């Protein structure tokens, strides 16, 4: 699983609970989210689909984000995996493999969903935005990367009541990573120690990309 694409599906999503998103466009809701969210925690479910729309993998866990650039993704099912960033480095810890992969944030996040969600400036700088109108109770937005080197063809975002409820990342090969959120808490007080990571004794520490797991 490449760090620059599917594994770093990190999301710093939200708008203020008092924001009446139904009365605004999806663009307005997204701007409000980008300007107003400082921290976020949520449960997530992640599904990987192939180019025929068939689900090939599911994962779930909990995530915490503190802007700018700090996040913790705790994958709990079907296996444990931890992704932590202190804003400078990213650690990916696989307990089963007894391995930690570490990379600088700038290199890992370039053109990725993490850049979109953890850095406010990335929205306007890196993506062209298309308002897709209403989809049930949610407002739908399409984000098209401006960079030709992006791993993604486009990203879909659903906002309900000012809160991102779902995201779908469509890569250049036709595969899709679909993430939905629940139990969302906006701007919680997050212990800064959540974004610190010290490799456990006895694990291998390497630099580079994390490969997909079967």
TORKOL-4160 file (C-alpha; in steps of 0.2 Angstrom, whole numbers, padded with zeros to 4 digits, m for minus):
214
<pt num="1" X="0000" Y="0000" Z="0000"/>
<pt num="2" X="0008" Y="0016" Z="m0005"/>
<pt num="3" X="0010" Y="0030" Z="0008"/>
<pt num="4" X="0007" Y="0043" Z="m0005"/>
<pt num="5" X="m0010" Y="0036" Z="m0011"/>
<pt num="6" X="m0022" Y="0024" Z="m0001"/>
<pt num="7" X="m0014" Y="0022" Z="0016"/>
<pt num="8" X="m0013" Y="0041" Z="0019"/>
<pt num="9" X="m0032" Y="0044" Z="0018"/>
<pt num="10" X="m0032" Y="0056" Z="0032"/>
<pt num="11" X="m0046" Y="0068" Z="0035"/>
<pt num="12" X="m0047" Y="0084" Z="0044"/>
<pt num="13" X="m0065" Y="0086" Z="0040"/>
<pt num="14" X="m0078" Y="0098" Z="0047"/>
<pt num="15" X="m0087" Y="0114" Z="0049"/>
<pt num="16" X="m0094" Y="0122" Z="0064"/>
<pt num="17" X="m0109" Y="0112" Z="0071"/>
<pt num="18" X="m0118" Y="0129" Z="0071"/>
<pt num="19" X="m0115" Y="0131" Z="0053"/>
<pt num="20" X="m0131" Y="0129" Z="0042"/>
<pt num="21" X="m0124" Y="0120" Z="0028"/>
<pt num="22" X="m0141" Y="0116" Z="0020"/>
<pt num="23" X="m0142" Y="0135" Z="0016"/>
<pt num="24" X="m0126" Y="0136" Z="0007"/>
<pt num="25" X="m0117" Y="0128" Z="m0007"/>
<pt num="26" X="m0105" Y="0114" Z="m0005"/>
<pt num="27" X="m0091" Y="0126" Z="m0010"/>
<pt num="28" X="m0096" Y="0137" Z="0005"/>
<pt num="29" X="m0097" Y="0122" Z="0017"/>
<pt num="30" X="m0080" Y="0116" Z="0011"/>
<pt num="31" X="m0072" Y="0134" Z="0014"/>
<pt num="32" X="m0080" Y="0135" Z="0031"/>
<pt num="33" X="m0073" Y="0118" Z="0035"/>
<pt num="34" X="m0056" Y="0123" Z="0029"/>
<pt num="35" X="m0056" Y="0139" Z="0039"/>
<pt num="36" X="m0064" Y="0133" Z="0055"/>
<pt num="37" X="m0058" Y="0116" Z="0059"/>
<pt num="38" X="m0043" Y="0115" Z="0071"/>
<pt num="39" X="m0045" Y="0097" Z="0077"/>
<pt num="40" X="m0056" Y="0082" Z="0074"/>
<pt num="41" X="m0059" Y="0065" Z="0079"/>
<pt num="42" X="m0070" Y="0051" Z="0072"/>
<pt num="43" X="m0073" Y="0033" Z="0069"/>
<pt num="44" X="m0070" Y="0028" Z="0051"/>
<pt num="45" X="m0074" Y="0013" Z="0039"/>
<pt num="46" X="m0063" Y="0011" Z="0023"/>
<pt num="47" X="m0067" Y="0000" Z="0008"/>
<pt num="48" X="m0056" Y="m0003" Z="m0007"/>
<pt num="49" X="m0065" Y="m0006" Z="m0023"/>
<pt num="50" X="m0058" Y="m0012" Z="m0040"/>
<pt num="51" X="m0061" Y="m0004" Z="m0057"/>
<pt num="52" X="m0077" Y="m0015" Z="m0058"/>
<pt num="53" X="m0084" Y="m0008" Z="m0042"/>
<pt num="54" X="m0081" Y="m0024" Z="m0032"/>
<pt num="55" X="m0075" Y="m0023" Z="m0014"/>
<pt num="56" X="m0058" Y="m0030" Z="m0012"/>
<pt num="57" X="m0054" Y="m0025" Z="0006"/>
<pt num="58" X="m0062" Y="m0017" Z="0021"/>
<pt num="59" X="m0054" Y="m0008" Z="0036"/>
<pt num="60" X="m0060" Y="0002" Z="0051"/>
<pt num="61" X="m0053" Y="0011" Z="0066"/>
<pt num="62" X="m0052" Y="0029" Z="0074"/>
<pt num="63" X="m0043" Y="0044" Z="0069"/>
<pt num="64" X="m0038" Y="0061" Z="0077"/>
<pt num="65" X="m0032" Y="0076" Z="0068"/>
<pt num="66" X="m0024" Y="0093" Z="0074"/>
<pt num="67" X="m0020" Y="0106" Z="0061"/>
<pt num="68" X="m0008" Y="0110" Z="0054"/>
<pt num="69" X="m0001" Y="0093" Z="0049"/>
<pt num="70" X="m0004" Y="0082" Z="0064"/>
<pt num="71" X="m0014" Y="0066" Z="0064"/>
<pt num="72" X="m0016" Y="0049" Z="0071"/>
<pt num="73" X="m0025" Y="0035" Z="0061"/>
<pt num="74" X="m0027" Y="0019" Z="0072"/>
<pt num="75" X="m0033" Y="0004" Z="0061"/>
<pt num="76" X="m0040" Y="m0009" Z="0072"/>
<pt num="77" X="m0049" Y="m0021" Z="0060"/>
<pt num="78" X="m0045" Y="m0033" Z="0051"/>
<pt num="79" X="m0027" Y="m0030" Z="0057"/>
<pt num="80" X="m0019" Y="m0017" Z="0068"/>
<pt num="81" X="m0009" Y="m0003" Z="0059"/>
<pt num="82" X="m0004" Y="0014" Z="0066"/>
<pt num="83" X="m0001" Y="0030" Z="0056"/>
<pt num="84" X="0006" Y="0045" Z="0066"/>
<pt num="85" X="0012" Y="0062" Z="0061"/>
<pt num="86" X="0019" Y="0076" Z="0072"/>
<pt num="87" X="0019" Y="0088" Z="0057"/>
<pt num="88" X="0037" Y="0084" Z="0053"/>
<pt num="89" X="0038" Y="0066" Z="0051"/>
<pt num="90" X="0026" Y="0051" Z="0047"/>
<pt num="91" X="0027" Y="0034" Z="0056"/>
<pt num="92" X="0018" Y="0019" Z="0049"/>
<pt num="93" X="0019" Y="0005" Z="0062"/>
<pt num="94" X="0014" Y="m0013" Z="0058"/>
<pt num="95" X="0014" Y="m0023" Z="0074"/>
<pt num="96" X="0012" Y="m0040" Z="0065"/>
<pt num="97" X="0027" Y="m0036" Z="0054"/>
<pt num="98" X="0037" Y="m0028" Z="0069"/>
<pt num="99" X="0041" Y="m0014" Z="0057"/>
<pt num="100" X="0040" Y="0005" Z="0057"/>
<pt num="101" X="0042" Y="0015" Z="0041"/>
<pt num="102" X="0046" Y="0034" Z="0043"/>
<pt num="103" X="0046" Y="0048" Z="0030"/>
<pt num="104" X="0047" Y="0067" Z="0030"/>
<pt num="105" X="0029" Y="0074" Z="0029"/>
<pt num="106" X="0033" Y="0085" Z="0014"/>
<pt num="107" X="0038" Y="0070" Z="0003"/>
<pt num="108" X="0024" Y="0059" Z="0010"/>
<pt num="109" X="0010" Y="0071" Z="0008"/>
<pt num="110" X="0014" Y="0079" Z="m0009"/>
<pt num="111" X="m0002" Y="0078" Z="m0019"/>
<pt num="112" X="m0011" Y="0067" Z="m0007"/>
<pt num="113" X="m0027" Y="0067" Z="0002"/>
<pt num="114" X="m0018" Y="0070" Z="0018"/>
<pt num="115" X="m0012" Y="0087" Z="0011"/>
<pt num="116" X="m0030" Y="0091" Z="0006"/>
<pt num="117" X="m0036" Y="0088" Z="0024"/>
<pt num="118" X="m0022" Y="0093" Z="0035"/>
<pt num="119" X="m0016" Y="0108" Z="0027"/>
<pt num="120" X="m0029" Y="0122" Z="0024"/>
<pt num="121" X="m0020" Y="0130" Z="0009"/>
<pt num="122" X="m0020" Y="0114" Z="m0001"/>
<pt num="123" X="m0038" Y="0115" Z="m0006"/>
<pt num="124" X="m0037" Y="0130" Z="m0017"/>
<pt num="125" X="m0019" Y="0127" Z="m0022"/>
<pt num="126" X="m0019" Y="0109" Z="m0027"/>
<pt num="127" X="m0037" Y="0106" Z="m0033"/>
<pt num="128" X="m0050" Y="0112" Z="m0045"/>
<pt num="129" X="m0067" Y="0112" Z="m0036"/>
<pt num="130" X="m0084" Y="0107" Z="m0044"/>
<pt num="131" X="m0100" Y="0108" Z="m0035"/>
<pt num="132" X="m0110" Y="0092" Z="m0038"/>
<pt num="133" X="m0126" Y="0098" Z="m0030"/>
<pt num="134" X="m0137" Y="0088" Z="m0018"/>
<pt num="135" X="m0135" Y="0069" Z="m0015"/>
<pt num="136" X="m0149" Y="0064" Z="m0003"/>
<pt num="137" X="m0146" Y="0074" Z="0013"/>
<pt num="138" X="m0128" Y="0078" Z="0008"/>
<pt num="139" X="m0120" Y="0091" Z="m0003"/>
<pt num="140" X="m0108" Y="0083" Z="m0015"/>
<pt num="141" X="m0091" Y="0091" Z="m0021"/>
<pt num="142" X="m0079" Y="0085" Z="m0034"/>
<pt num="143" X="m0060" Y="0089" Z="m0032"/>
<pt num="144" X="m0049" Y="0087" Z="m0047"/>
<pt num="145" X="m0030" Y="0088" Z="m0044"/>
<pt num="146" X="m0022" Y="0102" Z="m0053"/>
<pt num="147" X="m0005" Y="0092" Z="m0054"/>
<pt num="148" X="m0004" Y="0079" Z="m0068"/>
<pt num="149" X="0007" Y="0069" Z="m0056"/>
<pt num="150" X="m0007" Y="0066" Z="m0044"/>
<pt num="151" X="m0011" Y="0048" Z="m0039"/>
<pt num="152" X="m0029" Y="0052" Z="m0040"/>
<pt num="153" X="m0040" Y="0056" Z="m0055"/>
<pt num="154" X="m0053" Y="0065" Z="m0043"/>
<pt num="155" X="m0060" Y="0065" Z="m0026"/>
<pt num="156" X="m0078" Y="0065" Z="m0021"/>
<pt num="157" X="m0083" Y="0073" Z="m0004"/>
<pt num="158" X="m0100" Y="0073" Z="0004"/>
<pt num="159" X="m0105" Y="0086" Z="0017"/>
<pt num="160" X="m0120" Y="0085" Z="0028"/>
<pt num="161" X="m0125" Y="0098" Z="0041"/>
<pt num="162" X="m0108" Y="0106" Z="0037"/>
<pt num="163" X="m0098" Y="0090" Z="0042"/>
<pt num="164" X="m0089" Y="0078" Z="0030"/>
<pt num="165" X="m0098" Y="0062" Z="0031"/>
<pt num="166" X="m0089" Y="0052" Z="0017"/>
<pt num="167" X="m0075" Y="0054" Z="0004"/>
<pt num="168" X="m0071" Y="0043" Z="m0011"/>
<pt num="169" X="m0053" Y="0044" Z="m0019"/>
<pt num="170" X="m0053" Y="0038" Z="m0037"/>
<pt num="171" X="m0036" Y="0033" Z="m0043"/>
<pt num="172" X="m0029" Y="0034" Z="m0061"/>
<pt num="173" X="m0031" Y="0015" Z="m0063"/>
<pt num="174" X="m0050" Y="0015" Z="m0059"/>
<pt num="175" X="m0048" Y="0009" Z="m0041"/>
<pt num="176" X="m0058" Y="0018" Z="m0027"/>
<pt num="177" X="m0055" Y="0020" Z="m0009"/>
<pt num="178" X="m0071" Y="0025" Z="0000"/>
<pt num="179" X="m0071" Y="0031" Z="0018"/>
<pt num="180" X="m0086" Y="0035" Z="0029"/>
<pt num="181" X="m0086" Y="0044" Z="0046"/>
<pt num="182" X="m0096" Y="0042" Z="0062"/>
<pt num="183" X="m0096" Y="0048" Z="0080"/>
<pt num="184" X="m0087" Y="0064" Z="0073"/>
<pt num="185" X="m0081" Y="0077" Z="0086"/>
<pt num="186" X="m0077" Y="0094" Z="0080"/>
<pt num="187" X="m0062" Y="0104" Z="0088"/>
<pt num="188" X="m0060" Y="0093" Z="0103"/>
<pt num="189" X="m0045" Y="0095" Z="0115"/>
<pt num="190" X="m0033" Y="0082" Z="0109"/>
<pt num="191" X="m0019" Y="0077" Z="0120"/>
<pt num="192" X="m0003" Y="0082" Z="0110"/>
<pt num="193" X="0005" Y="0065" Z="0115"/>
<pt num="194" X="m0007" Y="0057" Z="0103"/>
<pt num="195" X="0004" Y="0063" Z="0089"/>
<pt num="196" X="0021" Y="0058" Z="0096"/>
<pt num="197" X="0028" Y="0041" Z="0092"/>
<pt num="198" X="0043" Y="0031" Z="0098"/>
<pt num="199" X="0047" Y="0014" Z="0089"/>
<pt num="200" X="0044" Y="0000" Z="0101"/>
<pt num="201" X="0060" Y="m0010" Z="0106"/>
<pt num="202" X="0064" Y="m0024" Z="0094"/>
<pt num="203" X="0056" Y="m0017" Z="0078"/>
<pt num="204" X="0064" Y="m0013" Z="0062"/>
<pt num="205" X="0064" Y="0005" Z="0057"/>
<pt num="206" X="0066" Y="0009" Z="0038"/>
<pt num="207" X="0063" Y="0023" Z="0026"/>
<pt num="208" X="0052" Y="0022" Z="0011"/>
<pt num="209" X="0035" Y="0017" Z="0005"/>
<pt num="210" X="0023" Y="0004" Z="0014"/>
<pt num="211" X="0018" Y="m0010" Z="0003"/>
<pt num="212" X="0000" Y="m0016" Z="0002"/>
<pt num="213" X="m0005" Y="m0031" Z="0014"/>
<pt num="214" X="m0016" Y="m0045" Z="0008"/>
